[in-house]
Amino acid sequence: MRDRKMWNVTASNYATNTFNPIRNIVENMQIVPNPEKPMIALSIGDPTVFGNLTPAEEITEAVVASIRSGKYNGYGPSTGFVEAREAVAKYCSVSDVAELEAKDIILCSGCSCSIDLCITALCCPGQNILVPRPGFPLYKTLAEGLSIKTKYYNLLPEKNWEVDLAMMESLIDEQTKAIVVNNPSNPCGSVFSKEHLTAILQVAERNKVPVIADEIYDHFVFSGEEYHPMASLTQEVPVLSCGGLTKRYLIPGWRMGWIAIYDRNGILDKQGLQSLSQRIIGTNTLVQGALPTILSKTPKSFFEDTIKQIEGNAKMCFEMITAVPGLKPIMPQGAMYMMVGIDMDKFPQFENDLQFVEKMISEESVFCLPGKCFDYPNYMRIVLTVPEKQLREACERMAAFCTRYYQEFVNGHTVDMDVDHGYLSTSDMNEDVKAVKTASFDPTALIMEAEAD
Ligand SMILES: *Cc1c(COP(=O)(O)O)cnc(C)c1O
């Protein structure tokens, strides 16, 4: 019976079960930079914050024209204006293999919203999706709010973060409704080969599970690498590709994302996605008005310039961090990030990557996101969109920090690094010690432990 004397207002299960691990971890972190040194945040996944990466003039002009036209002040259809969707269909079509039309596109409020609709359209509470580890935490945030379970398949650092395919397949059960694949990857910066993507699609096909492809970093690959849309590699597996303007066009705040539905054999229930789009009542119309121009008129040189800067940063950062004792960077092939392994055994003062990162903030004012944010301990993620000068400075400070805390245990005694000279200070610095110092370590071994909780 309703108690009419007392207010009883509680948050819904949906609200209570929704939380963003990055926000949770970062908000509870000790972030007290050293006042002597200006903060360098290698943690922010927004390419616009440093001012070195700006959208092409054509992109800005297109929105100005859209506003001036006066045609985009009213409501649009829930899935977006036909002209805007046609433009995205053209952009997402793979000639001969996967031709799309406007009806195959749903415009969303950013790619996050696209992923949300896909997960929500495919899964009921209690069912599950497979997601990558390390991976973008949003998948879990979106799923768990709805009581949809996430099961992690591992990415293998020693194989340039390729999927552990056997593990992926072993996770699939009757309740598995989708496999989420993020290529190119945040946080890894990896770009999968055609062969590897095909192997993933074979797992999906054998088990009849559709793929949600998070392709927000489409075409964002370094020189010599190639980007393959997942849908271009399968005739059988339905693929919901989530993309948008956010990263490639350097306009995250404009909130323009989309779902491209590749469903040659009519396997998916498209009405579900259409219905869900009615919850957002269409995305921002001004950007929709500009979309055809943005997608067709942005010069190639704009993308090339962006990638050139980030690739240059990646190379410099990789080289500098490779020389740092106790750290092991993994060279990315695209996107805007690099993962760096921390050999925690060599830093006995710190219990975990979180403590390590906190101390680095307090002493060096360099902020990297701890691997914990991506459910991947003993690593940290570095953002590569920072201006070169600051990134170099950050790497130098990281080197100083690690040199200060690095400890080697050799022949029964501890060998410290010398702070001033940045090298081993004991007299018994010999080939043995050098060998141990550079010996590879395997941070993934510790992940299984973390999995227990
Ligand atoms: C940034 C990002 C998104 C979300 O992009 P928005 O368009 O800003 O919502 C989705 N997936 C990955 C992997 C990302 O890094």
The ligand as a MOL file (V3000), in Angstrom:
LIG
                    3D

  0  0  0     0  0            999 V3000
M  V30 BEGIN CTAB
M  V30 COUNTS 15 15 0 0 0
M  V30 BEGIN ATOM
M  V30 1 C 35.8020 8.7850 -28.0120 0
M  V30 2 C 35.2870 7.4120 -28.1710 0
M  V30 3 C 33.9170 7.1420 -28.3720 0
M  V30 4 C 32.8180 8.1610 -28.1810 0
M  V30 5 O 32.7910 9.1910 -29.0020 0
M  V30 6 P 31.6860 10.3270 -28.8910 0
M  V30 7 O 31.3300 10.5650 -30.3120 0
M  V30 8 O 32.3380 11.4810 -28.2400 0
M  V30 9 O 30.5190 9.8400 -28.1030 0
M  V30 10 C 33.5230 5.8440 -28.6070 0
M  V30 11 N 34.4110 4.8390 -28.6160 0
M  V30 12 C 35.7070 5.0500 -28.3940 0
M  V30 13 C 36.6270 3.8870 -28.4010 0
M  V30 14 C 36.2010 6.3350 -28.1430 0
M  V30 15 O 37.4910 6.5200 -27.8810 0
M  V30 END ATOM
M  V30 BEGIN BOND
M  V30 1 1 1 2
M  V30 2 1 2 3
M  V30 3 2 2 14
M  V30 4 1 3 4
M  V30 5 2 3 10
M  V30 6 1 4 5
M  V30 7 1 5 6
M  V30 8 2 6 7
M  V30 9 1 6 8
M  V30 10 1 6 9
M  V30 11 1 10 11
M  V30 12 2 11 12
M  V30 13 1 12 13
M  V30 14 1 12 14
M  V30 15 1 14 15
M  V30 END BOND
M  V30 END CTAB
M  END
